[in-house]
Amino acid sequence: MKVIGLAGWSGAGKTTLLQRAIPRLLEEGLRVSVVKHAHHEFDVDVPGKDSWVHRRSGASEVLVASSRRWALMHELRGAAEPRLQELLAKMAPVDLVLVEGFKREPHRKIEVHRAANGKPWLFPGDSGIVGIVTDAEVETRLPVVHLDDIDAVTALIKRAAISIEDLFSEATA
């Protein structure tokens, strides 16, 4: 299983980029999953529904299953937020895992940067960044592709992806 992160400030276009890149990767025959980091409290179930009631009542985990999908919700209940490596270990095997966010984790990632955001670049201070997807001019030795060039974006994703085993040995080296 290979992994590559997409990191950038909120509003840079990471989700939109993934929405456009995932179908292209699927067309190439890859099985793709996503790990998404949220910076705030979020809900995946509907308030008032049974799973929500069970979770709000204090259950540590609630697994919801149907003939179409299943979802496992795990409440941390004050425990530390899990690190990316721990979360990736919970994923079912696929060809490629795209990690959206987790910009502070020490893993290999591609920076997504939108000029209109007015935010600083991440790459000068993050040695894990191995490529840039942007609509801005930038001077760097890293590979740079335009936000709208989905063929180039997917090629960069595939080139930059690394096996999970190598990902974390590289991050700690």
N, C-alpha and C positions, 0 to 999 in steps of 0.2 A: 504494500500500500504506500503510495507516494502522497506527500503533503506539501502545500505551499500556502503561505499566508498572504492576504491582501490587507494592508494597513494604511490608515490615513485618518485625517480629522473628519468629524461628522460633517456631512454635506459635500464630501469630495466625490461621491458617486460610486462607492464600493458596491452597494446593493444593486444599483442599476447596471454596473459593469458585470456583476455575476449573473444577473438576469439575462444579459445578452450573451455572455460567454458559455454558460452551462449548456444551452441547446447545441451550440457549435461543438463542444466537447463530446456531447452525447452522439451527435452525428458521426463523429470519428470513432465511435464504438466504445468510448470510455464509460465506466460506471463511476458516477460522481456523487459525493456527499459534501455537506457543508457544516462547519461548526461556526456558530455566530456568537459573538460576545455582546452582551447588553450591559450598559453602564448604570442601569437603574432597575428598580423592581419591575418585573413584567409578569404577565399571565398568559398561559397558553390554553387555559380552559375558561369557560363562561361562568361568571358569578351566578350562583344559585343551582348550577348543575351538580350532579352527585359527586363527580371528581373534585370539584371546587369545594364542596361541603366537607368531604373527607380530608382534604389537605388543610383547610381552614380549621378543622377540628383537632389537628395535631398529628396526622399521619406523617411519617418520615418520607414515605414514597407512595405515590399513587400511579398505578399503571392502568391506562385506558386502552381497551382493545376492541376492534371491530373487524369485519370481514375485509375492510379496505386499508386500515393502518393501525398502528399502536403507538402510544406515547408514554414515556415514563417521566414523571415529574418527581424531583427529589428536592426536598426542603432542607436547606443547610442548618436552620434553627440555631444560628449563631456560630457555626463552624466556619473555618476559613474557606474562602472561595477556592475551588479546585484549580490547579494549574492546567495548562493546555495538555501536557503529556498525559495526565490522569484522564482528561476528557477524551482524548484520542484513543486511549486504551478501551474505552467503552463502545467505540464505533464498530459497526459490522464492516467486514472487509469489502473494499471497493478498489478501483484503480487509482482514484485521485480524491483526496479530501482538500477542499478549499476552506481556509480558515479566515473568516471575516472579523477584523478587529484584533484584539489581543496585541495591540501595538507595543505594549511594554514587555511582552514575553520575548525571551531570547531565542527566537526561531527564524528560519529563513522566510523572507517575505518580500513582496512587491509593494512599493509605495504607490498609492493612488492619490493624486494631487490635482486639485482644480484651482486654477488661478483666481477665479472670482471669489473663492473662499477667503482669500487674504491671510491664510494660515501659514506658518513657517514649514519648511521642508523637514521631514523626519530623517532622511538619509544621511545627512552629515554626522549625526550623533548616534546612528544605529547601524552597527556593522552587520546586522542580520539582513539588511535590505540589499537585494541582489538585482533589482530592476525597478524601473519607474514607468508608470502609466499616467500621462498628464496631457493637459491642453496648453501647458506653459512652456516657454523656452527655459532650458536648464543646461548648465555646463557640468558634466560629470563623465566619468569613464564607464558608469553603469549603462546597461542597455536601456534605451528610452523608446517608448511607443506612444502613439496618440490614443487618447481615450476613445475615439470613434473608430479606430482601426481594429475591429474585433478579431480579424485573422491574425494580426500581429500580436494582439493581447493573448489569444489562446496559444500561439506559438511560444510566447514568453513564459506563460504559465507552465506549459509542458516541459520546456527547457529548464526552468528554475526549480521544478518540483523535485523533492528528494525523499528517499525512503524514511519511514518513521524512525527506524533504528539509527540511520545516519543523521537525521534531523537533530536529535537530542545529543548525540555524541559530538556533533559539530558545534552545537550551542554551548556545550560545557568545555570545549577545547580552548 
